[in-house]
């Protein structure tokens, strides 16, 4: 799950993994419904969109990020390779 969290762009990996697992448990327990999970994912997408590369088209970035979040929250821990780093980026 660590690589999947990194792929989406979430930086606090332990917290991100915990959030995904906690959300899954709350859904399983009937505390959260799918609408609540969608609101959580929407908030994550909006926050990540604020720090996207200037060269990234906002709508495409948000669509791609949401697709990856949907896969992560659905339990698909590996759903693609890491995107290429922007020119001039530092590891």
N, C-alpha and C positions, 0 to 999 in steps of 0.2 A: 504494500500500500504506500510505502514511503516514496517510491518512484512515481506512482500515480499522482500523489499529492504534489510532488515537485513539478510534474508535467503540467498540471493545471495552473501552477504559479503560486500556490499557497506556500508561505515561508516558514511558519511555525509548525513544523511537521508533526510533532507530538500532539500539539493542541488540535491540529486539523484532523488527524487520525482519531483522536478522542471524540471530536465533534461528530464525525461520521458514525462511529460506533455508538455513541450516546443516542444520536438521532434514530439509528436502526433499532436500538433497544426500546426507545420511547414509542416508536411506531408499533413494534411487536407487542408492547404492553397496552396498546390502545390509548396512550396519552396524546400522541400526535397523529393527525390525519395527513393525507397526502397534500392537502392545501397548505398546511403548516410547513411541511418539508419543502414545498415549492417556494414559499416565502423565504425560508432559510437560504435556499439556493439562489434566489433572486438577489438577496442581500449580499451574498458572497460575490456574485457576478458583478454587481454594481461597484462594490469596493475594489475588486481587482481591475475593473475597467478604468478606474481613476489613475492607476499606475501603469497602464499599458504604454508600450512604446509609441511615440508620436507618429511613427510611420504605420502603425497598425490602424486599420479602419475599425471604428468603434463597433458598428453593427456586426461585422464579421468576427471581431474579437469576442464580443458578447455571445454570439451564436456558438462559436467554437468552444468557449469556456463552459457554457451551459450544457452543451452536449457531453463534454468530459465530466462535468459534475454529475449529470444524470447517470452516466456509466459508473462513476465512483460510488454514488449513493445506492446504486442497484447491485453493488457487490462485484462489479467487473473490475478487478484490481489492475489488470494490464490491458490497456486499450489503445496502444500506439507508442510510437517512439517519441523521445524528447524532441521538441521543435529545434531548428537550428538557432544558435545564438545570434543576436543582431551584431552587425559589424562593429568592432571596437568595444564589445562588452568584455567584462572581466569575470572569470569564473568565481 
